[in-house]
């Protein structure tokens, strides 16, 4: 049974008079999704609020060779994503068939769960292909929250973006990321 005595002898608006409606909005925690940094074919871009912005050099308009960012946060574990062989076309940003942000269990809402846990998933097993190379069908990656240098976002978007965006570090770059972290820690 709920307690409605706060309304006794008061209009509902009076019962909530102490609340600050401007400070507590029904929109809290709801907003546009975070932007995502992409790197394809030596081109850096940002997908933000349904639009794609390319990062180019100010002097000649060619693609930037690198993107200056400040790393804000990281997920503590490697994330995972599974695209069936031949299902991912370059240039398309469709979701994977199965994915896990924590690398432990599939995310809610994945298209097709491959196993109840990543550790027992057949897509996460190391296998040797016909060429003799070891690999897994499910890819590891790190997801970082970064702030892109405001001068770069001002040039690409027309205004400096002062909010975090996600940067996905692919499997081939994970060792370099770890080495960079070790080097930074050694420098204090």
N, CA and C atoms as a LAMMPS dump frame, in Angstrom:
ITEM: TIMESTEP
0
ITEM: NUMBER OF ATOMS
564
ITEM: BOX BOUNDS ff ff ff
-5.0000000000000000e+02 5.0000000000000000e+02
-5.0000000000000000e+02 5.0000000000000000e+02
-5.0000000000000000e+02 5.0000000000000000e+02
ITEM: ATOMS id mol type element x y z
1 1 1 N 0.842 -1.171 0
2 1 2 C 0 0 0
3 1 3 C 0.89 1.237 0
4 2 1 N 0.571 2.217 -0.818
5 2 2 C 1.409 3.412 -0.902
6 2 3 C 0.928 4.481 0.07
7 3 1 N 1.834 5.352 0.447
8 3 2 C 1.538 6.426 1.38
9 3 3 C 1.225 7.685 0.59
10 4 1 N -0.025 8.125 0.635
11 4 2 C -0.425 9.333 -0.084
12 4 3 C -0.767 10.463 0.875
13 5 1 N -0.275 10.351 2.127
14 5 2 C -0.585 11.394 3.107
15 5 3 C 0.035 12.736 2.748
16 6 1 N 1.04 12.74 1.888
17 6 2 C 1.637 14.018 1.511
18 6 3 C 0.632 14.891 0.754
19 7 1 N -0.413 14.272 0.178
20 7 2 C -1.422 15.032 -0.559
21 7 3 C -2.588 15.472 0.329
22 8 1 N -2.641 14.994 1.561
23 8 2 C -3.763 15.309 2.442
24 8 3 C -3.84 16.814 2.689
25 9 1 N -4.985 17.369 2.324
26 9 2 C -5.273 18.802 2.496
27 9 3 C -4.349 19.703 1.67
28 10 1 N -3.73 19.165 0.597
29 10 2 C -2.868 19.968 -0.261
30 10 3 C -3.195 19.67 -1.719
31 11 1 N -3.061 20.655 -2.529
32 11 2 C -3.144 20.426 -3.969
33 11 3 C -1.853 19.739 -4.379
34 12 1 N -1.878 18.854 -5.397
35 12 2 C -0.644 18.171 -5.802
36 12 3 C 0.514 19.125 -6.096
37 13 1 N 0.226 20.272 -6.688
38 13 2 C 1.313 21.204 -6.986
39 13 3 C 1.988 21.699 -5.718
40 14 1 N 1.242 21.87 -4.635
41 14 2 C 1.833 22.31 -3.373
42 14 3 C 2.698 21.209 -2.761
43 15 1 N 2.287 19.967 -2.938
44 15 2 C 3.056 18.856 -2.381
45 15 3 C 4.43 18.753 -3.031
46 16 1 N 4.545 19.202 -4.273
47 16 2 C 5.811 19.119 -4.99
48 16 3 C 6.509 20.468 -5.113
49 17 1 N 6.074 21.449 -4.36
50 17 2 C 6.621 22.801 -4.452
51 17 3 C 8.112 22.846 -4.136
52 18 1 N 8.583 21.948 -3.29
53 18 2 C 9.994 21.955 -2.902
54 18 3 C 10.908 21.417 -4.005
55 19 1 N 10.348 20.744 -4.987
56 19 2 C 11.17 20.211 -6.073
57 19 3 C 11.555 21.309 -7.043
58 20 1 N 12.726 21.194 -7.609
59 20 2 C 13.193 22.132 -8.612
60 20 3 C 12.98 21.479 -9.975
61 21 1 N 11.916 21.869 -10.651
62 21 2 C 11.552 21.245 -11.922
63 21 3 C 12.616 21.446 -12.986
64 22 1 N 13.354 22.54 -12.928
65 22 2 C 14.4 22.77 -13.918
66 22 3 C 15.597 21.854 -13.685
67 23 1 N 15.847 21.496 -12.432
68 23 2 C 16.983 20.648 -12.115
69 23 3 C 16.663 19.163 -12.3
70 24 1 N 15.379 18.805 -12.286
71 24 2 C 14.973 17.412 -12.426
72 24 3 C 14.018 17.303 -13.603
73 25 1 N 14.556 16.929 -14.717
74 25 2 C 13.784 16.849 -15.95
75 25 3 C 13.494 15.401 -16.304
76 26 1 N 12.359 15.165 -16.93
77 26 2 C 12.051 13.824 -17.418
78 26 3 C 13.018 13.414 -18.516
79 27 1 N 13.74 14.365 -19.071
80 27 2 C 14.711 14.069 -20.126
81 27 3 C 16.077 13.685 -19.561
82 28 1 N 16.252 13.722 -18.224
83 28 2 C 17.538 13.351 -17.635
84 28 3 C 17.92 11.944 -18.058
85 29 1 N 19.142 11.785 -18.491
86 29 2 C 19.644 10.481 -18.893
87 29 3 C 19.216 10.058 -20.288
88 30 1 N 18.393 10.862 -20.915
89 30 2 C 17.94 10.561 -22.266
90 30 3 C 18.457 11.667 -23.16
91 31 1 N 19.023 11.309 -24.244
92 31 2 C 19.536 12.325 -25.153
93 31 3 C 19.987 11.672 -26.423
94 32 1 N 20.638 12.441 -27.219
95 32 2 C 21.139 11.862 -28.463
96 32 3 C 22.27 10.904 -28.117
97 33 1 N 22.469 9.936 -28.937
98 33 2 C 23.511 8.957 -28.673
99 33 3 C 24.88 9.604 -28.829
100 34 1 N 25.859 8.941 -28.258
101 34 2 C 27.225 9.432 -28.364
102 34 3 C 27.723 9.313 -29.791
103 35 1 N 28.608 10.191 -30.15
104 35 2 C 29.253 10.096 -31.447
105 35 3 C 30.24 8.943 -31.453
106 36 1 N 30.542 8.46 -32.647
107 36 2 C 31.469 7.346 -32.805
108 36 3 C 32.508 7.723 -33.851
109 37 1 N 33.787 7.573 -33.483
110 37 2 C 34.882 7.836 -34.402
111 37 3 C 35.1 6.591 -35.255
112 38 1 N 35.27 6.797 -36.556
113 38 2 C 35.542 5.7 -37.494
114 38 3 C 36.857 5.962 -38.21
115 39 1 N 37.523 4.873 -38.576
116 39 2 C 38.749 4.963 -39.359
117 39 3 C 38.669 3.884 -40.432
118 40 1 N 38.548 4.309 -41.676
119 40 2 C 38.469 3.365 -42.796
120 40 3 C 39.26 3.907 -43.967
121 41 1 N 40.054 3.044 -44.55
122 41 2 C 40.798 3.442 -45.739
123 41 3 C 41.641 4.683 -45.537
124 42 1 N 42.262 4.815 -44.369
125 42 2 C 43.098 5.966 -44.012
126 42 3 C 42.311 7.26 -43.896
127 43 1 N 41.006 7.162 -43.635
128 43 2 C 40.158 8.342 -43.449
129 43 3 C 39.504 8.298 -42.075
130 44 1 N 39.699 9.377 -41.311
131 44 2 C 39.046 9.526 -40.009
132 44 3 C 37.722 10.238 -40.213
133 45 1 N 36.685 9.755 -39.536
134 45 2 C 35.385 10.422 -39.603
135 45 3 C 34.686 10.297 -38.26
136 46 1 N 33.644 11.076 -38.085
137 46 2 C 32.844 11.068 -36.867
138 46 3 C 31.387 10.927 -37.267
139 47 1 N 30.725 9.925 -36.711
140 47 2 C 29.287 9.747 -36.911
141 47 3 C 28.616 10.324 -35.671
142 48 1 N 27.833 11.392 -35.863
143 48 2 C 27.237 12.114 -34.742
144 48 3 C 25.838 12.563 -35.118
145 49 1 N 24.862 12.144 -34.324
146 49 2 C 23.455 12.536 -34.512
147 49 3 C 22.975 12.321 -35.956
148 50 1 N 23.337 11.161 -36.505
149 50 2 C 22.863 10.788 -37.83
150 50 3 C 23.648 11.365 -38.994
151 51 1 N 24.671 12.156 -38.723
152 51 2 C 25.495 12.755 -39.786
153 51 3 C 26.922 12.228 -39.683
154 52 1 N 27.605 12.197 -40.817
155 52 2 C 29.011 11.802 -40.851
156 52 3 C 29.859 13.002 -41.236
157 53 1 N 30.903 13.233 -40.452
158 53 2 C 31.818 14.352 -40.68
159 53 3 C 33.217 13.779 -40.899
160 54 1 N 33.879 14.19 -41.951
161 54 2 C 35.231 13.731 -42.258
162 54 3 C 36.257 14.726 -41.737
163 55 1 N 37.376 14.193 -41.265
164 55 2 C 38.463 15.035 -40.771
165 55 3 C 39.511 15.183 -41.864
166 56 1 N 39.74 16.421 -42.264
167 56 2 C 40.695 16.704 -43.339
168 56 3 C 41.678 17.775 -42.89
169 57 1 N 42.775 17.853 -43.595
170 57 2 C 43.779 18.884 -43.322
171 57 3 C 43.235 20.235 -43.761
172 58 1 N 43.496 21.247 -42.975
173 58 2 C 43.017 22.595 -43.293
174 58 3 C 43.729 23.18 -44.512
175 59 1 N 44.994 22.799 -44.735
176 59 2 C 45.772 23.414 -45.811
177 59 3 C 45.439 22.89 -47.205
178 60 1 N 45.159 21.587 -47.326
179 60 2 C 44.921 21.068 -48.679
180 60 3 C 43.682 20.177 -48.81
181 61 1 N 42.951 19.953 -47.711
182 61 2 C 41.716 19.177 -47.782
183 61 3 C 41.894 17.675 -47.866
184 62 1 N 43.134 17.191 -47.779
185 62 2 C 43.36 15.752 -47.811
186 62 3 C 43.03 15.162 -46.431
187 63 1 N 42.768 13.848 -46.377
188 63 2 C 42.437 13.234 -45.085
189 63 3 C 43.568 13.381 -44.076
190 64 1 N 43.186 13.566 -42.805
191 64 2 C 44.178 13.624 -41.736
192 64 3 C 44.826 12.265 -41.561
193 65 1 N 46.132 12.26 -41.319
194 65 2 C 46.856 11.013 -41.092
195 65 3 C 46.662 10.509 -39.67
196 66 1 N 46.294 11.395 -38.755
197 66 2 C 46.076 11.027 -37.357
198 66 3 C 45.012 11.945 -36.777
199 67 1 N 44.492 11.555 -35.636
200 67 2 C 43.448 12.329 -34.963
201 67 3 C 43.885 12.556 -33.525
202 68 1 N 43.98 13.8 -33.11
203 68 2 C 44.372 14.12 -31.739
204 68 3 C 43.162 13.971 -30.827
205 69 1 N 43.314 13.109 -29.797
206 69 2 C 42.238 12.886 -28.832
207 69 3 C 42.811 12.858 -27.427
208 70 1 N 41.946 13.072 -26.475
209 70 2 C 42.271 12.893 -25.063
210 70 3 C 41.452 11.696 -24.6
211 71 1 N 42.117 10.678 -24.074
212 71 2 C 41.399 9.51 -23.578
213 71 3 C 40.79 9.852 -22.231
214 72 1 N 39.475 9.715 -22.136
215 72 2 C 38.765 10.049 -20.912
216 72 3 C 38.512 8.821 -20.038
217 73 1 N 38.014 7.766 -20.65
218 73 2 C 37.671 6.534 -19.919
219 73 3 C 37.796 5.354 -20.855
220 74 1 N 37.781 4.178 -20.26
221 74 2 C 37.761 2.943 -21.027
222 74 3 C 36.885 1.939 -20.299
223 75 1 N 36.351 1.007 -21.018
224 75 2 C 35.711 -0.122 -20.369
225 75 3 C 36.826 -0.986 -19.793
226 76 1 N 36.644 -1.568 -18.625
227 76 2 C 37.735 -2.321 -18.003
228 76 3 C 38.132 -3.593 -18.752
229 77 1 N 37.244 -4.157 -19.524
230 77 2 C 37.545 -5.406 -20.237
231 77 3 C 37.492 -5.173 -21.739
232 78 1 N 38.02 -6.15 -22.476
233 78 2 C 37.875 -6.099 -23.925
234 78 3 C 36.428 -6.41 -24.274
235 79 1 N 35.921 -5.728 -25.272
236 79 2 C 34.578 -5.993 -25.785
237 79 3 C 34.711 -6.975 -26.94
238 80 1 N 33.577 -7.512 -27.392
239 80 2 C 33.588 -8.512 -28.461
240 80 3 C 32.471 -8.24 -29.451
241 81 1 N 32.729 -8.595 -30.715
242 81 2 C 31.675 -8.499 -31.729
243 81 3 C 31.851 -9.622 -32.737
244 82 1 N 30.717 -10.14 -33.208
245 82 2 C 30.726 -11.233 -34.167
246 82 3 C 29.887 -10.871 -35.386
247 83 1 N 30.553 -10.856 -36.528
248 83 2 C 29.907 -10.704 -37.828
249 83 3 C 30.118 -12.017 -38.577
250 84 1 N 29.062 -12.697 -39.013
251 84 2 C 29.279 -13.925 -39.791
252 84 3 C 30.095 -13.629 -41.043
253 85 1 N 30.911 -14.594 -41.438
254 85 2 C 31.774 -14.432 -42.602
255 85 3 C 30.947 -14.004 -43.817
256 86 1 N 31.397 -12.927 -44.466
257 86 2 C 30.726 -12.425 -45.661
258 86 3 C 29.529 -11.528 -45.391
259 87 1 N 29.191 -11.313 -44.114
260 87 2 C 27.998 -10.506 -43.826
261 87 3 C 28.297 -9.027 -43.672
262 88 1 N 29.557 -8.675 -43.463
263 88 2 C 29.909 -7.278 -43.225
264 88 3 C 30.488 -6.685 -44.493
265 89 1 N 29.838 -5.676 -45.004
266 89 2 C 30.311 -4.983 -46.2
267 89 3 C 31.041 -3.716 -45.792
268 90 1 N 32.194 -3.461 -46.394
269 90 2 C 32.943 -2.238 -46.095
270 90 3 C 32.074 -1.015 -46.364
271 91 1 N 32.136 -0.073 -45.464
272 91 2 C 31.397 1.169 -45.639
273 91 3 C 30.025 1.147 -45.007
274 92 1 N 29.568 -0.01 -44.547
275 92 2 C 28.271 -0.096 -43.893
276 92 3 C 28.488 -0.203 -42.395
277 93 1 N 27.606 0.419 -41.633
278 93 2 C 27.746 0.429 -40.184
279 93 3 C 26.656 -0.383 -39.506
280 94 1 N 26.341 -1.54 -40.034
281 94 2 C 25.319 -2.373 -39.42
282 94 3 C 25.821 -2.988 -38.13
283 95 1 N 24.905 -3.321 -37.232
284 95 2 C 25.328 -3.931 -35.969
285 95 3 C 25.795 -5.366 -36.182
286 96 1 N 26.657 -5.849 -35.297
287 96 2 C 27.085 -7.244 -35.393
288 96 3 C 25.923 -8.178 -35.055
289 97 1 N 26.043 -9.428 -35.453
290 97 2 C 25.012 -10.414 -35.145
291 97 3 C 24.972 -10.667 -33.638
292 98 1 N 26.144 -10.692 -33.008
293 98 2 C 26.239 -10.86 -31.558
294 98 3 C 27.361 -9.957 -31.061
295 99 1 N 27.205 -9.414 -29.857
296 99 2 C 28.236 -8.536 -29.299
297 99 3 C 28.172 -8.544 -27.777
298 100 1 N 29.272 -8.108 -27.171
299 100 2 C 29.361 -8.027 -25.716
300 100 3 C 30.266 -6.868 -25.345
301 101 1 N 29.727 -5.867 -24.679
302 101 2 C 30.564 -4.747 -24.241
303 101 3 C 31.501 -5.151 -23.113
304 102 1 N 31.048 -6.075 -22.234
305 102 2 C 31.903 -6.465 -21.116
306 102 3 C 32.759 -7.695 -21.404
307 103 1 N 32.57 -8.324 -22.574
308 103 2 C 33.347 -9.5 -22.931
309 103 3 C 33.012 -10.727 -22.105
310 104 1 N 31.898 -10.677 -21.368
311 104 2 C 31.51 -11.786 -20.49
312 104 3 C 30.228 -12.463 -20.981
313 105 1 N 29.203 -11.657 -21.222
314 105 2 C 27.918 -12.181 -21.701
315 105 3 C 27.43 -11.311 -22.86
316 106 1 N 26.594 -11.884 -23.728
317 106 2 C 26.056 -11.08 -24.829
318 106 3 C 25.259 -9.882 -24.319
319 107 1 N 25.299 -8.8 -25.076
320 107 2 C 24.538 -7.605 -24.729
321 107 3 C 23.046 -7.86 -24.894
322 108 1 N 22.218 -7.179 -24.106
323 108 2 C 20.776 -7.285 -24.323
324 108 3 C 20.431 -6.767 -25.721
325 109 1 N 19.523 -7.428 -26.384
326 109 2 C 19.058 -6.945 -27.677
327 109 3 C 19.9 -7.331 -28.874
328 110 1 N 20.897 -8.221 -28.709
329 110 2 C 21.663 -8.636 -29.878
330 110 3 C 20.752 -9.423 -30.81
331 111 1 N 21.085 -9.409 -32.097
332 111 2 C 20.239 -10.072 -33.093
333 111 3 C 20.121 -11.572 -32.845
334 112 1 N 21.262 -12.203 -32.597
335 112 2 C 21.249 -13.658 -32.421
336 112 3 C 22.337 -14.05 -31.433
337 113 1 N 21.957 -14.36 -30.202
338 113 2 C 22.91 -14.776 -29.176
339 113 3 C 23.57 -16.077 -29.625
340 114 1 N 24.901 -16.115 -29.555
341 114 2 C 25.649 -17.29 -29.985
342 114 3 C 25.901 -18.269 -28.837
343 115 1 N 25.908 -17.777 -27.604
344 115 2 C 26.098 -18.602 -26.412
345 115 3 C 25.68 -17.779 -25.203
346 116 1 N 25.46 -18.431 -24.082
347 116 2 C 25.043 -17.714 -22.875
348 116 3 C 26.183 -16.909 -22.251
349 117 1 N 27.417 -17.281 -22.567
350 117 2 C 28.594 -16.575 -22.06
351 117 3 C 29.701 -16.615 -23.116
352 118 1 N 30.489 -15.572 -23.174
353 118 2 C 31.562 -15.484 -24.174
354 118 3 C 32.605 -16.579 -23.986
355 119 1 N 32.892 -16.96 -22.737
356 119 2 C 33.924 -17.962 -22.468
357 119 3 C 33.588 -19.327 -23.063
358 120 1 N 32.316 -19.636 -23.252
359 120 2 C 31.928 -20.941 -23.785
360 120 3 C 31.403 -20.84 -25.22
361 121 1 N 31.524 -19.689 -25.822
362 121 2 C 30.991 -19.479 -27.17
363 121 3 C 31.892 -20.128 -28.226
364 122 1 N 31.316 -20.906 -29.145
365 122 2 C 32.139 -21.497 -30.205
366 122 3 C 32.739 -20.443 -31.139
367 123 1 N 32.15 -19.263 -31.227
368 123 2 C 32.688 -18.178 -32.065
369 123 3 C 33.922 -17.547 -31.433
370 124 1 N 34.135 -17.798 -30.135
371 124 2 C 35.26 -17.215 -29.396
372 124 3 C 36.441 -18.184 -29.289
373 125 1 N 36.319 -19.367 -29.884
374 125 2 C 37.39 -20.363 -29.838
375 125 3 C 38.445 -20.062 -30.898
376 126 1 N 39.724 -20.286 -30.531
377 126 2 C 40.811 -20.141 -31.489
378 126 3 C 40.787 -21.333 -32.429
379 127 1 N 40.863 -21.058 -33.719
380 127 2 C 40.861 -22.105 -34.734
381 127 3 C 41.929 -21.774 -35.765
382 128 1 N 42.412 -22.795 -36.447
383 128 2 C 43.393 -22.607 -37.51
384 128 3 C 42.666 -22.699 -38.842
385 129 1 N 42.853 -21.683 -39.702
386 129 2 C 42.166 -21.672 -40.999
387 129 3 C 42.961 -22.47 -42.04
388 130 1 N 42.456 -22.504 -43.26
389 130 2 C 43.07 -23.283 -44.34
390 130 3 C 44.496 -22.828 -44.659
391 131 1 N 44.795 -21.537 -44.417
392 131 2 C 46.147 -21.015 -44.671
393 131 3 C 47.094 -21.25 -43.499
394 132 1 N 46.595 -21.875 -42.421
395 132 2 C 47.424 -22.157 -41.256
396 132 3 C 47.5 -21.032 -40.243
397 133 1 N 46.67 -20.008 -40.408
398 133 2 C 46.677 -18.882 -39.454
399 133 3 C 45.614 -19.1 -38.387
400 134 1 N 45.991 -18.765 -37.142
401 134 2 C 45.052 -18.882 -36.03
402 134 3 C 44.184 -17.627 -35.95
403 135 1 N 42.943 -17.83 -35.583
404 135 2 C 42.037 -16.703 -35.422
405 135 3 C 40.74 -17.146 -34.776
406 136 1 N 39.907 -16.153 -34.481
407 136 2 C 38.588 -16.405 -33.91
408 136 3 C 37.553 -15.699 -34.77
409 137 1 N 36.363 -16.223 -34.795
410 137 2 C 35.281 -15.575 -35.533
411 137 3 C 34.806 -14.316 -34.812
412 138 1 N 34.892 -14.319 -33.497
413 138 2 C 34.47 -13.18 -32.676
414 138 3 C 35.697 -12.308 -32.41
415 139 1 N 35.602 -11.028 -32.714
416 139 2 C 36.743 -10.116 -32.583
417 139 3 C 36.74 -9.38 -31.252
418 140 1 N 37.926 -9.241 -30.668
419 140 2 C 38.112 -8.413 -29.471
420 140 3 C 38.391 -6.983 -29.902
421 141 1 N 37.978 -6.037 -29.088
422 141 2 C 38.319 -4.636 -29.306
423 141 3 C 38.197 -3.898 -27.982
424 142 1 N 38.763 -2.718 -27.906
425 142 2 C 38.615 -1.852 -26.734
426 142 3 C 37.767 -0.668 -27.142
427 143 1 N 36.913 -0.257 -26.254
428 143 2 C 36.054 0.896 -26.501
429 143 3 C 36.479 1.994 -25.533
430 144 1 N 36.939 3.112 -26.114
431 144 2 C 37.401 4.248 -25.321
432 144 3 C 36.443 5.423 -25.473
433 145 1 N 36.258 6.157 -24.406
434 145 2 C 35.576 7.446 -24.483
435 145 3 C 36.679 8.484 -24.618
436 146 1 N 36.609 9.273 -25.684
437 146 2 C 37.657 10.257 -25.97
438 146 3 C 37.036 11.621 -26.24
439 147 1 N 37.858 12.644 -26.087
440 147 2 C 37.5 13.999 -26.502
441 147 3 C 38.405 14.33 -27.678
442 148 1 N 37.804 14.594 -28.822
443 148 2 C 38.586 14.963 -30.003
444 148 3 C 39.042 16.411 -29.829
445 149 1 N 40.249 16.709 -30.249
446 149 2 C 40.771 18.072 -30.141
447 149 3 C 39.74 19.054 -30.702
448 150 1 N 39.323 20.04 -29.908
449 150 2 C 38.289 20.983 -30.352
450 150 3 C 38.607 21.685 -31.671
451 151 1 N 39.879 21.924 -31.948
452 151 2 C 40.231 22.578 -33.218
453 151 3 C 39.848 21.696 -34.405
454 152 1 N 39.942 20.381 -34.24
455 152 2 C 39.583 19.459 -35.32
456 152 3 C 38.067 19.378 -35.516
457 153 1 N 37.325 19.335 -34.4
458 153 2 C 35.864 19.261 -34.532
459 153 3 C 35.294 20.584 -35.027
460 154 1 N 35.937 21.695 -34.674
461 154 2 C 35.463 22.988 -35.174
462 154 3 C 35.589 23.052 -36.689
463 155 1 N 36.705 22.546 -37.201
464 155 2 C 36.905 22.553 -38.652
465 155 3 C 35.912 21.618 -39.344
466 156 1 N 35.675 20.433 -38.77
467 156 2 C 34.827 19.434 -39.424
468 156 3 C 33.333 19.723 -39.243
469 157 1 N 32.931 20.184 -38.046
470 157 2 C 31.518 20.366 -37.734
471 157 3 C 31.059 21.818 -37.826
472 158 1 N 32.015 22.744 -37.839
473 158 2 C 31.658 24.158 -37.838
474 158 3 C 31.629 24.753 -36.444
475 159 1 N 31.696 23.897 -35.41
476 159 2 C 31.742 24.328 -34.015
477 159 3 C 32.492 23.264 -33.227
478 160 1 N 33.201 23.7 -32.206
479 160 2 C 33.955 22.752 -31.386
480 160 3 C 32.996 21.826 -30.649
481 161 1 N 33.273 20.539 -30.685
482 161 2 C 32.472 19.543 -29.971
483 161 3 C 33.143 19.304 -28.628
484 162 1 N 32.442 19.633 -27.551
485 162 2 C 33.005 19.506 -26.213
486 162 3 C 32.289 18.409 -25.429
487 163 1 N 32.106 17.261 -26.074
488 163 2 C 31.5 16.111 -25.414
489 163 3 C 32.239 14.854 -25.847
490 164 1 N 32.189 13.823 -25.002
491 164 2 C 32.919 12.601 -25.346
492 164 3 C 32.297 11.868 -26.527
493 165 1 N 33.138 11.148 -27.238
494 165 2 C 32.71 10.278 -28.331
495 165 3 C 33.411 8.934 -28.119
496 166 1 N 32.927 7.901 -28.783
497 166 2 C 33.532 6.588 -28.646
498 166 3 C 34.535 6.337 -29.766
499 167 1 N 35.624 5.707 -29.391
500 167 2 C 36.65 5.292 -30.334
501 167 3 C 36.878 3.8 -30.112
502 168 1 N 36.692 3.028 -31.16
503 168 2 C 36.873 1.576 -31.099
504 168 3 C 38.292 1.242 -31.54
505 169 1 N 39.03 0.562 -30.673
506 169 2 C 40.4 0.158 -30.981
507 169 3 C 40.339 -1.277 -31.493
508 170 1 N 40.695 -1.497 -32.768
509 170 2 C 40.571 -2.843 -33.36
510 170 3 C 41.608 -3.813 -32.809
511 171 1 N 41.378 -5.119 -33.033
512 171 2 C 42.283 -6.143 -32.488
513 171 3 C 43.744 -5.921 -32.85
514 172 1 N 44.028 -5.52 -34.067
515 172 2 C 45.419 -5.349 -34.506
516 172 3 C 46.128 -4.214 -33.774
517 173 1 N 45.38 -3.325 -33.109
518 173 2 C 45.986 -2.182 -32.412
519 173 3 C 45.975 -2.331 -30.891
520 174 1 N 45.473 -3.443 -30.372
521 174 2 C 45.372 -3.607 -28.919
522 174 3 C 46.736 -3.646 -28.241
523 175 1 N 47.717 -4.323 -28.832
524 175 2 C 49.049 -4.363 -28.224
525 175 3 C 49.681 -2.974 -28.204
526 176 1 N 49.501 -2.206 -29.27
527 176 2 C 50.041 -0.844 -29.317
528 176 3 C 49.364 0.031 -28.255
529 177 1 N 48.061 -0.157 -28.043
530 177 2 C 47.348 0.592 -27.009
531 177 3 C 47.897 0.238 -25.627
532 178 1 N 48.107 -1.041 -25.382
533 178 2 C 48.659 -1.47 -24.092
534 178 3 C 50.054 -0.887 -23.879
535 179 1 N 50.87 -0.901 -24.909
536 179 2 C 52.233 -0.341 -24.818
537 179 3 C 52.183 1.162 -24.529
538 180 1 N 51.265 1.878 -25.203
539 180 2 C 51.121 3.298 -24.955
540 180 3 C 50.728 3.539 -23.488
541 181 1 N 49.799 2.733 -22.98
542 181 2 C 49.385 2.871 -21.579
543 181 3 C 50.534 2.64 -20.621
544 182 1 N 51.355 1.626 -20.898
545 182 2 C 52.528 1.352 -20.066
546 182 3 C 53.522 2.506 -20.106
547 183 1 N 53.746 3.052 -21.308
548 183 2 C 54.663 4.183 -21.461
549 183 3 C 54.156 5.406 -20.702
550 184 1 N 52.868 5.661 -20.784
551 184 2 C 52.294 6.818 -20.073
552 184 3 C 52.381 6.624 -18.558
553 185 1 N 52.101 5.404 -18.097
554 185 2 C 52.2 5.126 -16.663
555 185 3 C 53.634 5.311 -16.17
556 186 1 N 54.602 4.905 -16.979
557 186 2 C 56.017 5.048 -16.594
558 186 3 C 56.413 6.515 -16.491
559 187 1 N 55.732 7.388 -17.248
560 187 2 C 56.007 8.815 -17.2
561 187 3 C 55.236 9.525 -16.091
562 188 1 N 54.379 8.774 -15.405
563 188 2 C 53.615 9.341 -14.309
564 188 3 C 52.358 10.014 -14.765
